[in-house]
Structure formats: structure tokens, C-alpha cells
Amino acid sequence: MTTHNMSVDLCGVRLKNPVMTASGTFGSGIEFSSFFDLNRLGAVVTKGVSSVPWEGNPTPRICETPSGMLNAIGLQNPGFDVFAKRDLGFLEETLRPDEGSSGIGTKVIVNVCGHSEEEYVDCVTKLAAEKRADLLEINISCPNVKEGGIAFGTDPKGVERITSVIRKIARQPVIMKLSPNVTDITEIAKAAQAGGADALSMINTLTGMKIDVERRAFALANKTGGLSGPAIHPVAVRMVYQCAKAVQIPIIGMGGIRTAADALEMLMAGATAVSVGTASFHDQTTALSVIDGIREYLERHQIADVRELIGCVE
Ligand SMILES: Cc1cc2nc3c(=O)[nH]c(=O)nc-3n(C[C@H](O)[C@H](O)[C@H](O)COP(=O)(O)O)c2cc1C
């Protein structure tokens, strides 16, 4: 029987397969671990953590939309100290270092958020001491944080600056997570690369709004929220394709991935790995069916190595 290589290289870190979870849609896997073995994932990407606890936005902060959802959680999180003990502690106990036939363990990508440069620096500095954090994903693109996130994420100069500040102090490879809420995402991707980013992840949610006509009121207390789910998938594929052409660093593609075919589109557009987000709310095991579906595709098309698919459409 031919073996089909599923492992990929993400800025010097080997992943057993190219499928991971999207930040904020999986916690740190604590609840999901009762549905499946987390050791099957390429990587677990944790919910955004900040140096101090954040309360998040007032409720209601999620609502359904056609083929998607809006959220305005506002990056609620318990802060670094609780996260390090509870979440990284759980992942340390749960993930085996050399699991499965590939001999490669599931990696941990810690998503970081901040209101200011100082807050990012504080959190990244603390993470340098955490052995279980294999890579950092820096969220400069959350549309729900008024004091900073979106400002950093939409201005190329700001992106280059925050990236270089973080790159200098980070012990782990730095993945910059980009906002789609810009005119030309390739300008932002190039700025992150110029600042020294090791990889990019895209896309975060697209800013949207829903009005409850019966109540004549906004559906979300925050008025606007981030749109995610299948509705944004074609936008995400287009942006991954454009950025893969514009930069030399690897890209993690996400946005509306629900099936292996959706993930394969991302790889073919130029992504090295993919993240499954909103779809996990509907079916907790979506990431696993995406992994299995990619393997079946390799078998059906007699492709020996998943890396042959990366950027294969020109
Ligand atoms: C409820 C919710 C919470 C999220 N929280 C975060 C977060 O903390 N940090 C972050 O970088 N992205 C966050 N995101 C964005 C997702 O990681 C992802 O980029 C986006 O939802 C697009 O992928 P999807 O359509 O597969 O969900 C969140 C998304 C949702 C739906």
C-alpha cells in the first residue's frame, strides 16, 4: 500500500497534518477532548489570551446569519496566569510528543491579543517561558476591540511596527493574523513580512451588522460583529491566493472551512495549512472529517504528498 504524506512544514515547525482549529472556536480543546482525541490534529490554536483578564462585550454577542454567524465576543478571556496554568497545563497533559505513525506530536499555537503595544509585549514576554507554546499567533485583526486591534491590523506601517517589536522578543515563531477589513490585504501581508513575521494566518472575520426588524433594534449589543462561516469562504480563498503570490512566508488559510474540499481549495490557493472555525460549533468533529477527507483525496488522485497541492493552481 502506498503511504500518502500528510505532514507539512510551517516556518520550520513540522505539523503531522495541515489541519488545525481556528482561534476562539475551540477554547483550548478542553470541552472538545470529550468528543475526539486532540492528538489527531495538526495543531490546536487556542482562544486569544491577553496579559490581564478581559470581560468582553455586553450580550447579546452572537447571532445567526445566512450561511454564517456574527460574533462580538470582544476577546473575553481569563488573562495570562489562568490560561498558562489551566489551558497550557491541560494541553501539556493531553498532547503526546510523538503521537501516531508520523511520529510528530500535535503542536500548540497560542493566539495573543492586546489593547496596546505594551500589552502584546507583556503577553509575548510571558509566553517565552512556556515550553508548551510551540508557535504564537498574533491577533492584530479583531474587529471588536475599540482601543487597538483594528488600528494595528489595517495600517501597513502599524502592522510592520508591531510585528518587528514582537519578533524581537518572541522565543517562538510568530504568525501574524490578518484582518480582511482592508482595501488591499496584500499590502498588510507585505508589511507583516517586512516586520519579520514567520508566517501569516488569514482571514479573521469580516465586519457585519444584523438588525432585528421586529424589535427595531440591533441583533448584537455591540451593533457590529465579525462574520464567519461558509458565507465568507470564497472571500478567504481569494485573499489567500493573492497573499500567497505577494509574500514568501507560509500562510494558514481559514474562513468558512466545513469540508475537505473547502480545505483543499485553500491549499491549492497557496495555504500551507488550514484552520477549521465556525463549522466546529455545528459538528465538533469537523476538523477530523477534514483530515480524513484530505487523505482520501490523496489516495483517490494518487498524490503521494499533500505538499504537492500547495499553490498548485496558478
Ligand atoms: C466566536 C468566535 C470567536 C473568535 N475568537 C477569536 C480570537 O480570540 N482570536 C482570533 O484571532 N480570532 C478569533 N475568531 C476568528 C476565527 O479564528 C476565524 O479567523 C474566523 O472565524 C474565520 O474562520 P471560520 O469561518 O472558519 O470561523 C473568532 C471567531 C468566532 C466565530
The ligand as a Gaussian input file, in Angstrom:
#p B3LYP/6-31G(d) Opt

LIG

0 1
 C      -16.964000      33.035000      18.350000
 C      -15.676000      33.380000      17.679000
 C      -14.581000      33.799000      18.451000
 C      -13.357000      34.118000      17.829000
 N      -12.288000      34.491000      18.605000
 C      -11.077000      34.755000      18.020000
 C       -9.932000      35.070000      18.816000
 O       -9.972000      35.058000      20.053000
 N       -8.766000      35.372000      18.157000
 C       -8.672000      35.352000      16.787000
 O       -7.589000      35.622000      16.241000
 N       -9.732000      35.010000      16.017000
 C      -10.934000      34.713000      16.608000
 N      -12.015000      34.360000      15.807000
 C      -11.851000      34.289000      14.335000
 C      -11.614000      32.859000      13.863000
 O      -10.418000      32.315000      14.413000
 C      -11.542000      32.774000      12.317000
 O      -10.469000      33.595000      11.860000
 C      -12.812000      33.242000      11.633000
 O      -13.963000      32.870000      12.384000
 C      -12.939000      32.688000      10.199000
 O      -12.978000      31.276000      10.184000
 P      -14.354000      30.405000      10.206000
 O      -15.251000      30.992000       9.162000
 O      -13.946000      29.001000       9.907000
 O      -14.940000      30.545000      11.578000
 C      -13.244000      34.023000      16.406000
 C      -14.341000      33.600000      15.646000
 C      -15.541000      33.269000      16.248000
 C      -16.698000      32.799000      15.401000

